[in-house]
Amino acid sequence: MNKSVVSTLWSYAAAALCYMCSLFVMGQELLKVEGTRVSKQPIKQQVPLSGTVVPARKGWLSTQVSGLVTAIYIDSGDTVRQGQVVLQLDDKLIRLAVASAEAEAVMAEESLREARRRLDEARALTSQQSIAETEVEALASDAREAQARWQGAKAEVERQQLNLDRHRLQAPFSGVLTARDIDVGEWLTPGQGLLELTDNSQLYADFRAPQRFYSLVDEDTMLKLSFDAYPEKEFDYPVHRRIPGTRDGGRSFGVRVSLQNEQSGDPHWYPGMSVSARMMLDMGRNEVTVPNDALLRHPDGRITVWVAEKNAQLGQPTGVRQVQVRTGLQFENNIEIREGISGSEIVIVRGNEALSQEQQVMLRQAAH
């Protein structure tokens, strides 16, 4: 065989072998990365807040009259019904006053009946002209006076009875006794705080937010709540009420969240618990966003992402290039991109830590 022909055959064989080796190496050694296509979505600003769980009703109970405490019927932690007697003052003297007033009322009523009887008899004699008109008028006046005395006696009975009732302290609403600052044998004065009653049937989480966000907050604004007592959980709630007005000269406004919600599962909240929140505010614009995992932050301050070739297909080999970007607001697992990419690229979110410019990779769809 001609030497030149043999040389040519060897050249073809070597080229074929190299091509096959390259295909084998490509199939075995291409770095597998995961990517996702860039999209535009509503931009939200995440505002961190801290607050406290508060009840709808809470107050220190006090008596309306002074007196000596003779009995306390509840203790801290007890559940109380509306109208339940929780404390008793010494009422011996006022009971005597009530009994005396009732006796006076009975006497006044009897006097009234007697005055009316005499008046009726006198009027019966008037038709027979057996009694003077002046006597009849005097008896009528006596009856009116007896009527007034009886009404006054009844009023005195009601006054003394009301005073007696005020020697018993009743719960103005149902709740739990959360504090007690009194004991049997102590002397009370009106207005002195004795027992703290808290209504836990309706709880809220109250926050203070910077005033610059006031116009962006409404009942559709969502908050992600987290509690120290439930560190592994996060609860999504809408704003219940926006409360205008500053406190202590601060440039803030109130944000209230109602915690009575079926989404809550079965948490056991109580007033005074600390609560943190991330308030998500819709900024009213759609912009390019990428997952946080796509960003690479460099010591010199640059922020870059790795982008697949323009016509890259998921599940196929593709080249990648590094692009510097300028970021904006960060929310949830996404971040706004203000410069660097347009919105149609595929960015690498997994396996992007050690890539090189124009490197060939095997591109797969990132899991959401």
SELO-621882 format. One line per field, with one value per residue (C-alpha): chain; residue in one letter; x, y, z; residue number from 1. Coordinates in Angstrom, 1 decimal. Example, Ala and Ser with C-alpha at 12.3 -4.5 7.8 and 13.67 -1.06 7.14 Angstrom:
! residues 2
chain (A; A)
res (a; s)
c1 (12.3; 13.7)
c2 (-4.5; -1.1)
c3 (7.8; 7.1)
n (1; 2)
//
This chain:
! residues 368
chain (A; A; A; A; A; A; A; A; A; A; A; A; A; A; A; A; A; A; A; A; A; A; A; A; A; A; A; A; A; A; A; A; A; A; A; A; A; A; A; A; A; A; A; A; A; A; A; A; A; A; A; A; A; A; A; A; A; A; A; A; A; A; A; A; A; A; A; A; A; A; A; A; A; A; A; A; A; A; A; A; A; A; A; A; A; A; A; A; A; A; A; A; A; A; A; A; A; A; A; A; A; A; A; A; A; A; A; A; A; A; A; A; A; A; A; A; A; A; A; A; A; A; A; A; A; A; A; A; A; A; A; A; A; A; A; A; A; A; A; A; A; A; A; A; A; A; A; A; A; A; A; A; A; A; A; A; A; A; A; A; A; A; A; A; A; A; A; A; A; A; A; A; A; A; A; A; A; A; A; A; A; A; A; A; A; A; A; A; A; A; A; A; A; A; A; A; A; A; A; A; A; A; A; A; A; A; A; A; A; A; A; A; A; A; A; A; A; A; A; A; A; A; A; A; A; A; A; A; A; A; A; A; A; A; A; A; A; A; A; A; A; A; A; A; A; A; A; A; A; A; A; A; A; A; A; A; A; A; A; A; A; A; A; A; A; A; A; A; A; A; A; A; A; A; A; A; A; A; A; A; A; A; A; A; A; A; A; A; A; A; A; A; A; A; A; A; A; A; A; A; A; A; A; A; A; A; A; A; A; A; A; A; A; A; A; A; A; A; A; A; A; A; A; A; A; A; A; A; A; A; A; A; A; A; A; A; A; A; A; A; A; A; A; A; A; A; A; A; A; A; A; A; A; A; A; A; A; A; A; A; A; A; A; A; A; A; A; A)
res (m; n; k; s; v; v; s; t; l; w; s; y; a; a; a; a; l; c; y; m; c; s; l; f; v; m; g; q; e; l; l; k; v; e; g; t; r; v; s; k; q; p; i; k; q; q; v; p; l; s; g; t; v; v; p; a; r; k; g; w; l; s; t; q; v; s; g; l; v; t; a; i; y; i; d; s; g; d; t; v; r; q; g; q; v; v; l; q; l; d; d; k; l; i; r; l; a; v; a; s; a; e; a; e; a; v; m; a; e; e; s; l; r; e; a; r; r; r; l; d; e; a; r; a; l; t; s; q; q; s; i; a; e; t; e; v; e; a; l; a; s; d; a; r; e; a; q; a; r; w; q; g; a; k; a; e; v; e; r; q; q; l; n; l; d; r; h; r; l; q; a; p; f; s; g; v; l; t; a; r; d; i; d; v; g; e; w; l; t; p; g; q; g; l; l; e; l; t; d; n; s; q; l; y; a; d; f; r; a; p; q; r; f; y; s; l; v; d; e; d; t; m; l; k; l; s; f; d; a; y; p; e; k; e; f; d; y; p; v; h; r; r; i; p; g; t; r; d; g; g; r; s; f; g; v; r; v; s; l; q; n; e; q; s; g; d; p; h; w; y; p; g; m; s; v; s; a; r; m; m; l; d; m; g; r; n; e; v; t; v; p; n; d; a; l; l; r; h; p; d; g; r; i; t; v; w; v; a; e; k; n; a; q; l; g; q; p; t; g; v; r; q; v; q; v; r; t; g; l; q; f; e; n; n; i; e; i; r; e; g; i; s; g; s; e; i; v; i; v; r; g; n; e; a; l; s; q; e; q; q; v; m; l; r; q; a; a; h)
c1 (0.0; 1.2; 2.9; 0.8; -2.4; -1.5; -0.6; -3.9; -5.8; -3.9; -4.8; -8.5; -8.4; -6.7; -9.2; -12.1; -10.6; -10.1; -13.7; -15.0; -12.9; -14.1; -17.7; -17.0; -15.3; -18.1; -20.8; -18.9; -17.3; -19.6; -20.5; -24.2; -25.8; -29.4; -30.9; -34.2; -35.5; -35.6; -39.0; -40.7; -42.9; -44.5; -41.8; -42.4; -40.4; -39.9; -40.2; -39.1; -41.3; -41.4; -44.5; -46.5; -49.6; -52.3; -55.9; -59.0; -59.9; -57.7; -58.1; -57.5; -60.7; -61.5; -64.4; -66.7; -66.8; -64.2; -64.2; -62.5; -61.9; -63.6; -63.4; -61.6; -63.1; -60.5; -56.8; -54.3; -54.9; -58.5; -61.1; -63.9; -67.4; -69.0; -71.0; -69.2; -68.5; -64.8; -64.4; -66.5; -66.2; -67.5; -71.2; -72.7; -73.5; -74.9; -77.1; -78.5; -79.1; -80.9; -83.2; -83.9; -84.8; -87.1; -88.9; -89.3; -90.8; -93.2; -94.4; -94.7; -96.7; -99.0; -99.5; -100.3; -103.0; -104.5; -104.5; -106.2; -108.8; -109.7; -109.8; -112.2; -114.5; -114.6; -115.4; -118.3; -119.7; -119.4; -122.5; -124.5; -123.1; -121.9; -118.4; -116.9; -115.0; -112.0; -111.7; -111.8; -109.1; -107.0; -107.3; -106.3; -103.2; -102.4; -102.7; -100.3; -97.8; -98.0; -97.5; -94.4; -93.0; -93.6; -91.8; -88.9; -88.7; -88.6; -85.8; -83.9; -84.3; -82.9; -80.0; -79.0; -79.4; -77.2; -74.6; -74.8; -74.3; -71.2; -69.6; -69.4; -67.0; -68.2; -66.3; -67.3; -66.4; -65.3; -61.6; -58.6; -57.2; -53.6; -52.6; -53.8; -52.7; -55.0; -55.6; -58.3; -58.1; -56.9; -58.7; -59.7; -60.4; -62.4; -60.3; -57.5; -56.4; -57.0; -57.3; -56.1; -58.6; -57.7; -60.0; -58.1; -61.0; -59.7; -56.0; -54.1; -50.5; -49.6; -46.7; -45.2; -44.2; -42.2; -44.5; -43.1; -45.0; -48.3; -49.8; -48.7; -50.4; -54.0; -56.1; -54.5; -51.0; -49.6; -47.3; -45.3; -45.4; -42.9; -43.0; -40.2; -42.5; -42.8; -39.3; -39.9; -43.1; -44.2; -47.8; -49.2; -51.8; -53.3; -53.4; -56.5; -56.3; -54.0; -53.9; -52.8; -51.0; -47.6; -46.6; -44.1; -43.1; -42.0; -42.4; -44.5; -48.0; -49.8; -50.3; -52.7; -53.1; -56.0; -54.7; -58.1; -57.7; -58.3; -54.9; -53.2; -53.5; -53.5; -51.0; -51.4; -50.8; -51.2; -51.0; -47.5; -45.8; -43.2; -43.8; -41.7; -43.0; -42.0; -44.4; -44.6; -45.4; -46.4; -44.3; -46.6; -44.2; -43.1; -39.3; -36.8; -36.1; -33.8; -33.6; -31.1; -29.1; -28.2; -26.1; -22.4; -21.0; -17.3; -14.8; -14.5; -18.2; -19.3; -22.4; -22.6; -24.7; -23.9; -26.1; -26.5; -26.0; -28.8; -30.4; -29.7; -32.1; -32.8; -31.4; -28.7; -25.1; -24.5; -21.9; -22.1; -20.9; -20.6; -22.6; -22.3; -25.7; -27.0; -29.6; -32.6; -35.2; -35.0; -38.1; -38.9; -36.4; -36.1; -34.2; -34.8; -32.3; -32.0; -29.2; -27.3; -30.0; -33.1; -35.5; -35.3; -32.1; -31.6; -29.5; -27.6; -28.8; -27.1; -23.5; -22.5; -19.7; -16.7; -17.7; -15.4; -16.1; -17.5; -17.4; -19.6; -22.1; -25.1; -28.1; -31.1; -34.2; -33.9; -36.4; -38.7)
c2 (0.0; 3.5; 5.1; 8.3; 6.4; 4.7; 8.1; 9.5; 6.6; 6.9; 10.6; 9.9; 7.2; 9.5; 12.3; 9.9; 8.6; 12.1; 13.0; 9.9; 10.7; 14.2; 13.0; 10.6; 13.2; 15.7; 13.2; 12.2; 15.4; 18.3; 20.1; 19.7; 23.0; 24.1; 27.3; 29.2; 31.7; 35.3; 36.9; 40.1; 40.1; 42.6; 44.2; 44.0; 45.7; 43.7; 45.7; 44.1; 44.9; 44.0; 44.0; 42.5; 40.4; 42.4; 41.6; 43.3; 44.2; 44.4; 46.4; 46.7; 46.2; 48.5; 49.1; 52.1; 52.4; 52.1; 49.2; 46.2; 43.1; 40.1; 37.6; 37.1; 34.4; 34.0; 33.9; 34.5; 32.3; 31.7; 32.1; 34.5; 34.9; 38.3; 39.3; 36.8; 38.2; 38.2; 40.2; 41.1; 44.0; 44.1; 45.1; 44.6; 48.3; 48.8; 45.8; 47.4; 50.6; 48.7; 47.0; 50.3; 51.9; 49.0; 49.4; 53.1; 52.3; 49.9; 52.5; 55.1; 52.7; 52.0; 55.8; 56.3; 53.6; 55.2; 58.7; 57.4; 55.5; 58.7; 60.7; 58.2; 58.3; 62.1; 62.2; 59.7; 62.1; 65.1; 64.0; 64.1; 67.5; 66.0; 67.3; 70.6; 71.0; 72.4; 69.1; 67.1; 69.2; 68.9; 65.1; 65.2; 67.2; 64.6; 61.8; 63.7; 64.1; 60.4; 59.6; 61.7; 60.2; 56.7; 57.5; 59.0; 55.9; 53.6; 55.7; 55.5; 51.7; 51.6; 53.9; 51.7; 48.6; 50.0; 50.9; 47.3; 46.0; 48.1; 46.2; 43.2; 43.5; 41.8; 41.0; 43.5; 41.0; 37.4; 36.7; 35.4; 37.0; 37.9; 39.8; 40.2; 43.1; 42.7; 40.3; 39.7; 42.1; 45.1; 48.4; 49.6; 53.0; 53.8; 53.6; 51.5; 48.8; 45.4; 42.6; 42.6; 41.0; 40.1; 39.0; 36.4; 35.6; 38.1; 38.8; 41.1; 41.7; 45.4; 46.9; 50.3; 51.0; 53.9; 56.7; 56.6; 53.3; 54.6; 55.0; 51.5; 49.7; 48.5; 45.4; 43.4; 43.9; 40.6; 40.0; 37.0; 36.6; 34.6; 34.0; 33.1; 30.4; 28.8; 29.4; 26.7; 28.2; 31.3; 32.5; 34.5; 37.2; 40.3; 43.7; 44.0; 47.8; 50.7; 53.1; 56.7; 58.8; 58.9; 57.9; 59.7; 61.9; 59.0; 59.1; 55.9; 54.6; 51.6; 48.3; 45.8; 42.1; 40.0; 36.6; 34.9; 33.1; 29.5; 29.4; 29.6; 25.9; 25.5; 28.0; 29.1; 32.8; 35.0; 38.8; 40.1; 37.7; 39.2; 38.8; 39.7; 40.3; 40.8; 43.2; 42.7; 46.0; 46.0; 48.8; 49.1; 48.1; 45.0; 44.4; 41.7; 39.5; 36.5; 34.0; 34.9; 31.8; 33.2; 36.1; 35.9; 38.7; 39.5; 41.1; 44.2; 44.9; 43.6; 41.4; 39.0; 36.2; 33.4; 33.4; 30.6; 31.2; 33.1; 30.0; 27.6; 24.7; 23.0; 19.5; 20.3; 21.4; 25.1; 27.7; 30.3; 33.8; 36.0; 39.2; 42.1; 43.3; 46.1; 44.9; 46.6; 45.4; 41.9; 40.1; 36.5; 34.4; 36.9; 40.1; 42.9; 43.4; 47.0; 46.7; 43.8; 41.5; 42.2; 39.5; 36.7; 35.0; 31.7; 32.3; 29.6; 29.0; 25.7; 24.9; 28.5; 28.7; 27.6; 28.4; 30.0; 32.2; 30.3; 27.0; 24.3; 22.9; 20.5; 22.7; 21.4; 23.1; 24.3; 23.0; 25.7)
c3 (0.0; -0.8; 2.2; 1.7; 1.8; 5.0; 6.5; 5.5; 7.0; 10.2; 10.3; 9.9; 12.5; 15.0; 14.3; 14.8; 18.0; 19.3; 18.5; 20.2; 23.2; 23.3; 23.2; 26.0; 28.1; 27.4; 28.5; 31.6; 32.8; 32.1; 35.3; 36.1; 37.1; 37.7; 36.3; 36.1; 33.6; 34.7; 34.9; 35.9; 38.9; 41.4; 43.6; 47.3; 50.1; 53.2; 56.4; 59.7; 62.7; 66.4; 68.6; 71.4; 71.8; 73.4; 74.4; 73.3; 76.9; 80.0; 83.2; 86.9; 88.9; 91.8; 94.2; 94.2; 98.0; 100.8; 103.2; 104.7; 102.5; 104.1; 101.2; 97.8; 95.7; 92.9; 92.5; 89.7; 86.7; 87.5; 84.7; 85.6; 84.1; 83.5; 86.6; 88.9; 92.4; 92.9; 96.1; 99.2; 101.5; 105.1; 104.7; 108.2; 108.7; 105.3; 105.7; 108.8; 106.9; 104.2; 106.8; 108.4; 105.1; 104.2; 107.6; 106.9; 103.5; 105.1; 107.6; 104.8; 102.7; 105.6; 106.3; 102.6; 102.7; 105.9; 104.3; 101.2; 103.3; 105.2; 102.0; 100.3; 103.3; 103.3; 99.6; 100.2; 102.8; 100.5; 98.5; 101.8; 102.7; 106.0; 105.8; 104.8; 101.5; 103.5; 105.5; 102.3; 100.8; 104.0; 103.8; 100.1; 101.1; 103.8; 101.2; 98.8; 101.6; 102.5; 98.8; 98.7; 101.9; 100.6; 97.3; 99.3; 101.5; 98.4; 96.9; 100.1; 100.0; 96.5; 97.4; 100.4; 98.3; 95.6; 98.3; 99.6; 96.1; 95.8; 98.6; 96.2; 93.3; 90.2; 87.0; 84.2; 81.5; 81.2; 81.3; 83.3; 86.5; 85.6; 88.7; 92.3; 94.5; 97.6; 100.4; 103.0; 105.9; 103.9; 103.8; 100.3; 98.9; 95.8; 92.6; 94.1; 91.6; 93.1; 90.5; 86.9; 84.5; 81.0; 78.2; 76.1; 73.8; 71.2; 70.9; 68.6; 67.6; 67.8; 65.9; 65.1; 61.5; 60.0; 58.8; 55.3; 54.7; 55.8; 52.3; 51.3; 54.1; 53.8; 54.7; 51.8; 53.2; 54.5; 57.5; 58.3; 62.1; 64.2; 68.0; 70.3; 71.7; 68.2; 66.6; 64.0; 62.7; 60.7; 60.4; 57.6; 58.5; 56.8; 58.5; 60.6; 61.1; 60.4; 63.4; 62.5; 65.1; 66.7; 70.1; 72.3; 69.4; 67.3; 63.5; 63.3; 63.1; 64.5; 62.7; 64.3; 63.3; 64.6; 65.8; 65.7; 62.4; 61.3; 59.5; 62.9; 63.7; 67.4; 68.9; 72.5; 72.5; 75.5; 76.2; 76.6; 74.2; 71.9; 68.2; 65.2; 61.7; 58.2; 56.5; 52.7; 50.9; 47.2; 45.7; 42.7; 39.9; 38.0; 37.6; 36.8; 39.8; 40.4; 43.2; 46.0; 45.2; 41.8; 43.2; 43.9; 46.1; 45.6; 48.1; 45.9; 46.2; 42.8; 42.5; 39.6; 38.2; 35.8; 32.7; 30.1; 26.4; 24.6; 23.0; 25.8; 26.3; 29.6; 29.6; 27.0; 27.2; 27.1; 27.7; 30.6; 31.1; 34.1; 34.2; 36.8; 38.1; 40.3; 42.8; 44.4; 47.0; 48.5; 49.5; 50.3; 48.3; 45.4; 44.8; 42.3; 39.5; 38.3; 35.8; 34.1; 32.7; 30.7; 31.8; 29.3; 30.4; 32.2; 35.4; 37.2; 40.8; 41.7; 40.9; 40.2; 42.8; 40.7; 37.1; 34.5; 31.5; 28.5; 30.4; 29.0; 31.5; 31.5; 32.3; 34.3; 35.6; 39.2; 41.6; 43.0)
n (1; 2; 3; 4; 5; 6; 7; 8; 9; 10; 11; 12; 13; 14; 15; 16; 17; 18; 19; 20; 21; 22; 23; 24; 25; 26; 27; 28; 29; 30; 31; 32; 33; 34; 35; 36; 37; 38; 39; 40; 41; 42; 43; 44; 45; 46; 47; 48; 49; 50; 51; 52; 53; 54; 55; 56; 57; 58; 59; 60; 61; 62; 63; 64; 65; 66; 67; 68; 69; 70; 71; 72; 73; 74; 75; 76; 77; 78; 79; 80; 81; 82; 83; 84; 85; 86; 87; 88; 89; 90; 91; 92; 93; 94; 95; 96; 97; 98; 99; 100; 101; 102; 103; 104; 105; 106; 107; 108; 109; 110; 111; 112; 113; 114; 115; 116; 117; 118; 119; 120; 121; 122; 123; 124; 125; 126; 127; 128; 129; 130; 131; 132; 133; 134; 135; 136; 137; 138; 139; 140; 141; 142; 143; 144; 145; 146; 147; 148; 149; 150; 151; 152; 153; 154; 155; 156; 157; 158; 159; 160; 161; 162; 163; 164; 165; 166; 167; 168; 169; 170; 171; 172; 173; 174; 175; 176; 177; 178; 179; 180; 181; 182; 183; 184; 185; 186; 187; 188; 189; 190; 191; 192; 193; 194; 195; 196; 197; 198; 199; 200; 201; 202; 203; 204; 205; 206; 207; 208; 209; 210; 211; 212; 213; 214; 215; 216; 217; 218; 219; 220; 221; 222; 223; 224; 225; 226; 227; 228; 229; 230; 231; 232; 233; 234; 235; 236; 237; 238; 239; 240; 241; 242; 243; 244; 245; 246; 247; 248; 249; 250; 251; 252; 253; 254; 255; 256; 257; 258; 259; 260; 261; 262; 263; 264; 265; 266; 267; 268; 269; 270; 271; 272; 273; 274; 275; 276; 277; 278; 279; 280; 281; 282; 283; 284; 285; 286; 287; 288; 289; 290; 291; 292; 293; 294; 295; 296; 297; 298; 299; 300; 301; 302; 303; 304; 305; 306; 307; 308; 309; 310; 311; 312; 313; 314; 315; 316; 317; 318; 319; 320; 321; 322; 323; 324; 325; 326; 327; 328; 329; 330; 331; 332; 333; 334; 335; 336; 337; 338; 339; 340; 341; 342; 343; 344; 345; 346; 347; 348; 349; 350; 351; 352; 353; 354; 355; 356; 357; 358; 359; 360; 361; 362; 363; 364; 365; 366; 367; 368)
//
